[in-house]
Amino acid sequence: MALNIGIVGTGWFSKVHGDILAETAGVRVAATCGTSMEKANSLAARYPGARGFDRLTAMLDTVPLDAVYLCIPPMAHEEMETELIARSIPFLVEKPLGVDLERPMQILEQLRHKPVITSVGYHFRYKQSVAQLKQLLQGRTIGMAMGAWMGSMPGVGWWRKQEGSGGQFIEQTTHLVDLLRYTAGEVEEVYAAYGSRIVHEQHDGVTVSDVGTVTLKLSSGAVANISNTCVLPGGVAQVGLSLYTERGILAWNPDLLESREDGVTTAYSGNDNPYIAETAAFLHALRTGDTSQIRSDYADAVRTQAVTCAALASSITGQPVRVDYVGIN
Ligand SMILES: NC(=O)c1ccc[n+]([C@@H]2O[C@H](COP(=O)([O-])OP(=O)(O)OC[C@H]3O[C@@H](n4cnc5c(N)ncnc54)[C@H](O)[C@@H]3O)[C@@H](O)[C@H]2O)c1
C-alpha cells in the first residue's frame, strides 16, 4: 500500500521535499497545509490527488496520513509537533527545530512519553562525501576544526528578524555545527562574538546579526571555530568545514572533500543528492520500523540546537557559555 504523506509549509523547501516524495515509488503526497487555502491548493496542484488545507488539524482530521513533513520557518512550529505526537504520526522536520531551545525541549519531553519516528533535515549527514570523511577520520586524532558559512542574506522576510529565524548561526550555520558534532563529537562550551555591519543599512527591519564568529570547545579536547556572515553579494559564497589531524587536512565543502595528507592531495567529489537519501531513510523507517538509517532524529538535533542557542547567549552576554544538556541526555 502506498504511503500517504502530508506537507506543512508551501514555500521553496516544501516543493523540494514534495517533488522527491512524488517521484518515489509507493509514496503519495496526499495533503498540503499552508497559511491560506490559496497557497495550500497551489502546492497541492503539483501532486495528483493531493488536497489543500489551511489548518494542520483540519488536514489531520480529514486525510489519513502515514507521516508529515514540516517545512516551515523556525518561529512557526508552535503546536505542530505536539499535535502530531498526540496522534502518533511520524514527522520529518526541517532544521532548525525552532528559534530557541525551550520549545524543542518541550517537544523532546513529549516524544519521550509518546515516541514516534522522527527525522530532522540535517541533510549533510547523508552526503557520500561525509561518509567518506568519517571513514578517513578513523584512526586519526582531530586537533581542531574550522568552519565557515559565508554568504548573502536569503530573500525571505522571516530570516531577517531575530524572532523569525533565530539569526544566521541558529538558522543556517547550524548545518556546520551539526556536521562538526557528527564528525568530531560533542561540544561543551562556546564563546561567540556577533556584529551588525552592513545588511541593516541595506534593508529595513533587519534585526539579525550579519557577522559572527564562534569558538567551540569539544568534549574530546579538540577546539573549533565556526564563523558566518550574510553580508556578501549574491553569487559569492564560501561554505565548508576543515578538520586538522596529525596526518594533514581534511577539507570538506558541499561539492568536494579534499584530503591533504602525507604530501598527497586526494579529491573526492560527489553529485549525490542527500535529500533523496534522507527521505529514503525516513520512508524505510515508516515501512519497517527500523530507524537505523535515520542519521539525525529529533533527540540528536536538540543537541545541535543547544549549541547554536548557547552561542547566541554568549554573543549577548560576552561571556563563554557551557552548553546545557540537562534534560537532553
Ligand atoms: N535542509 C536544507 O537544506 C534547507 C534548505 C532550505 C530551507 N530549509 C528549511 O526549511 C524551512 C522552510 O524554509 P523555506 O525556504 O521553504 O521557507 P519559505 O519562506 O520559502 O516557506 C515557508 C513556508 O511556511 C509557511 N508557513 C509559515 N508559517 C506557517 C504555519 N504556521 N503553518 C503552515 N505554513 C506556514 C509560509 O507561508 C511559507 O509558505 C526552514 O526552517 C529552513 O531552514 C532547509
PDBQT file of the ligand as one rigid body, heavy atoms in Angstrom, charges set to zero:
ROOT
HETATM    1  N1  LIG A 401      17.909  21.433   4.796  1.00  0.00    +0.000 N 
HETATM    2  C1  LIG A 401      18.042  22.379   3.890  1.00  0.00    +0.000 C 
HETATM    3  O1  LIG A 401      18.932  22.338   3.051  1.00  0.00    +0.000 OA
HETATM    4  C2  LIG A 401      17.063  23.507   3.841  1.00  0.00    +0.000 A 
HETATM    5  C3  LIG A 401      17.043  24.363   2.738  1.00  0.00    +0.000 A 
HETATM    6  C4  LIG A 401      16.091  25.383   2.713  1.00  0.00    +0.000 A 
HETATM    7  C5  LIG A 401      15.230  25.564   3.767  1.00  0.00    +0.000 A 
HETATM    8  N2  LIG A 401      15.314  24.732   4.829  1.00  0.00    +0.000 N 
HETATM    9  C6  LIG A 401      14.448  24.937   5.992  1.00  0.00    +0.000 C 
HETATM   10  O2  LIG A 401      13.086  24.725   5.634  1.00  0.00    +0.000 OA
HETATM   11  C7  LIG A 401      12.245  25.601   6.364  1.00  0.00    +0.000 C 
HETATM   12  C8  LIG A 401      11.362  26.369   5.382  1.00  0.00    +0.000 C 
HETATM   13  O3  LIG A 401      12.206  27.103   4.515  1.00  0.00    +0.000 OA
HETATM   14  P1  LIG A 401      11.698  27.622   3.092  1.00  0.00    +0.000 P 
HETATM   15  O4  LIG A 401      12.921  28.022   2.368  1.00  0.00    +0.000 OA
HETATM   16  O5  LIG A 401      10.766  26.663   2.475  1.00  0.00    +0.000 OA
HETATM   17  O6  LIG A 401      10.927  28.946   3.537  1.00  0.00    +0.000 OA
HETATM   18  P2  LIG A 401       9.795  29.742   2.731  1.00  0.00    +0.000 P 
HETATM   19  O7  LIG A 401       9.713  31.067   3.363  1.00  0.00    +0.000 OA
HETATM   20  O8  LIG A 401      10.042  29.620   1.268  1.00  0.00    +0.000 OA
HETATM   21  O9  LIG A 401       8.495  28.898   3.054  1.00  0.00    +0.000 OA
HETATM   22  C9  LIG A 401       7.981  28.791   4.346  1.00  0.00    +0.000 C 
HETATM   23  C10 LIG A 401       6.521  28.449   4.227  1.00  0.00    +0.000 C 
HETATM   24  O10 LIG A 401       5.991  28.178   5.502  1.00  0.00    +0.000 OA
HETATM   25  C11 LIG A 401       4.696  28.761   5.523  1.00  0.00    +0.000 C 
HETATM   26  N3  LIG A 401       4.286  28.935   6.895  1.00  0.00    +0.000 N 
HETATM   27  C12 LIG A 401       4.687  29.848   7.775  1.00  0.00    +0.000 A 
HETATM   28  N4  LIG A 401       4.046  29.663   8.948  1.00  0.00    +0.000 NA
HETATM   29  C13 LIG A 401       3.236  28.603   8.769  1.00  0.00    +0.000 A 
HETATM   30  C14 LIG A 401       2.319  27.941   9.587  1.00  0.00    +0.000 A 
HETATM   31  N5  LIG A 401       2.139  28.332  10.850  1.00  0.00    +0.000 N 
HETATM   32  N6  LIG A 401       1.631  26.888   9.055  1.00  0.00    +0.000 NA
HETATM   33  C15 LIG A 401       1.812  26.492   7.795  1.00  0.00    +0.000 A 
HETATM   34  N7  LIG A 401       2.693  27.109   6.960  1.00  0.00    +0.000 NA
HETATM   35  C16 LIG A 401       3.390  28.135   7.466  1.00  0.00    +0.000 A 
HETATM   36  C17 LIG A 401       4.852  30.046   4.752  1.00  0.00    +0.000 C 
HETATM   37  O11 LIG A 401       3.611  30.538   4.309  1.00  0.00    +0.000 OA
HETATM   38  C18 LIG A 401       5.704  29.552   3.598  1.00  0.00    +0.000 C 
HETATM   39  O12 LIG A 401       4.912  29.008   2.583  1.00  0.00    +0.000 OA
HETATM   40  C19 LIG A 401      13.161  26.498   7.194  1.00  0.00    +0.000 C 
HETATM   41  O13 LIG A 401      13.263  26.002   8.504  1.00  0.00    +0.000 OA
HETATM   42  C20 LIG A 401      14.514  26.357   6.507  1.00  0.00    +0.000 C 
HETATM   43  O14 LIG A 401      15.618  26.492   7.363  1.00  0.00    +0.000 OA
HETATM   44  C21 LIG A 401      16.194  23.713   4.879  1.00  0.00    +0.000 A 
ENDROOT
TORSDOF 0
